[in-house]
């Protein structure tokens, strides 16, 4: 059983100021400040930012352009599809709204002509998002693109 400690309001507010939003709890803040977790120091520097600075840096990160966009890959790789979806690792995609569709990763793509091809593929699970077990590069239909030249597996 872990011990319970009591702290006053001032100490609690100070702990909150040291916390990294969506990352820390009271224990992780104390472990970091006490140096009990090597390799976590990068969060310590960030926790000294004011709330306005943290919000600004989080907003800036959120505005980074995506690595690739499906529409750009259609043109770049000359794909004969109505829609393309991109995911860096080739595992999670937004569900397509138009067919034929290309599911793309950093190195290639898989084409699906019909909804049946997509729904019935053994590596694909469709829910809120489209999940590809093992990534599209593990599919036999995967086409690798090397310097914008398509090379079938």
C-alpha positions in Angstrom: 0.0 0.0 0.0 1.3 3.5 -0.9 1.5 6.1 1.9 -0.8 9.1 1.9 0.7 12.5 2.5 -1.2 15.7 3.2 -0.1 19.1 1.8 -1.4 22.6 2.2 -3.0 24.7 -0.5 0.2 26.7 -1.3 2.2 23.5 -1.9 -0.6 22.1 -4.0 -0.7 25.2 -6.2 3.1 25.1 -6.5 2.8 21.4 -7.6 0.2 22.4 -10.2 2.5 25.1 -11.6 5.3 22.5 -12.0 3.1 20.0 -13.8 3.1 19.5 -17.6 -0.6 19.5 -18.8 -1.9 16.0 -19.9 1.3 14.4 -18.7 1.9 14.9 -15.0 0.3 14.0 -11.7 1.5 15.1 -8.3 3.8 12.0 -8.0 5.4 12.4 -11.4 6.1 16.1 -10.6 7.8 15.2 -7.3 9.8 12.3 -8.9 11.1 14.6 -11.7 12.0 17.4 -9.3 13.7 14.9 -6.9 15.7 13.5 -9.9 14.3 9.9 -9.3 13.4 9.4 -13.0 16.5 9.8 -15.2 15.6 10.9 -18.8 12.5 12.9 -17.7 14.4 16.2 -17.3 13.0 17.6 -20.6 9.6 18.0 -19.0 11.1 19.9 -16.1 12.2 22.8 -18.4 8.8 23.0 -20.0 7.0 23.0 -16.7 8.7 26.3 -15.8 6.9 28.0 -18.7 4.0 30.2 -17.8 0.5 28.9 -18.7 0.4 31.4 -21.6 3.8 30.2 -22.9 2.7 26.6 -22.6 -0.6 27.3 -24.5 1.3 29.1 -27.2 3.9 26.4 -27.7 1.2 23.7 -27.7 -0.8 25.7 -30.4 2.4 26.2 -32.5 3.0 22.4 -32.4 -0.6 21.7 -33.3 -0.2 23.9 -36.4 2.7 22.0 -38.0 1.8 20.9 -41.5 1.1 17.2 -41.9 3.9 15.0 -43.3 1.8 14.3 -46.4 -1.7 14.7 -47.6 -3.7 12.2 -49.6 -4.5 14.7 -52.3 -0.8 15.6 -52.7 0.1 11.9 -53.1 -2.5 11.4 -55.8 -0.7 14.0 -57.9 2.8 13.1 -56.9 2.5 9.4 -57.4 0.0 9.7 -60.3 -2.6 7.5 -58.5 -5.8 6.8 -60.4 -8.2 7.2 -57.5 -10.8 9.6 -56.3 -9.4 9.8 -52.8 -6.2 9.0 -50.9 -5.7 8.6 -47.1 -2.3 9.0 -45.5 -0.9 7.7 -42.2 2.8 7.8 -41.4 2.9 4.2 -40.1 0.2 2.9 -42.4 -2.0 1.7 -39.6 -4.9 4.2 -38.8 -6.9 6.1 -41.4 -10.0 8.2 -41.6 -12.7 6.2 -43.3 -12.8 7.0 -47.0 -15.9 8.7 -48.4 -15.1 8.1 -52.1 -13.9 5.1 -54.1 -11.6 4.1 -55.5 -9.3 5.0 -52.6 -5.5 4.6 -51.9 -4.3 4.0 -48.4 -0.8 5.5 -48.2 2.2 5.5 -45.9 5.6 7.2 -46.2 6.8 4.6 -48.7 3.9 3.4 -50.7 0.2 2.6 -51.1 -2.5 0.0 -51.5 -5.5 0.6 -53.9 -9.1 -0.4 -53.2 -11.5 -0.3 -56.1 -14.7 -1.1 -54.2 -16.2 -1.0 -50.7 -16.3 -4.8 -50.7 -12.5 -5.0 -51.3 -12.0 -2.7 -48.3 -14.6 -4.3 -46.0 -13.6 -7.9 -46.7 -9.8 -7.5 -46.5 -8.5 -9.7 -43.7 -6.1 -7.1 -42.4 -8.6 -4.2 -42.2 -11.0 -3.5 -39.4 -13.5 -0.6 -39.9 -14.9 1.3 -37.0 -14.7 5.0 -36.2 -11.3 4.8 -37.9 -10.0 2.3 -40.4 -7.4 0.1 -38.7 -4.8 -1.9 -40.7 -3.3 -4.7 -38.7 0.5 -4.7 -39.3 0.3 -1.6 -41.5 -0.4 -1.4 -45.2 3.3 -2.4 -46.0 2.5 -5.9 -44.7 -0.2 -6.4 -47.3 0.6 -8.4 -50.5 -1.1 -5.6 -52.6 1.3 -3.0 -51.3 3.1 -0.9 -53.9 6.4 0.6 -52.7 7.3 4.0 -54.2 11.0 4.7 -54.6 11.9 8.2 -55.8 8.3 8.5 -57.1 8.5 5.2 -59.1 6.0 2.6 -58.1 7.4 -0.9 -57.5 4.9 -3.7 -56.8 5.9 -6.3 -54.2 
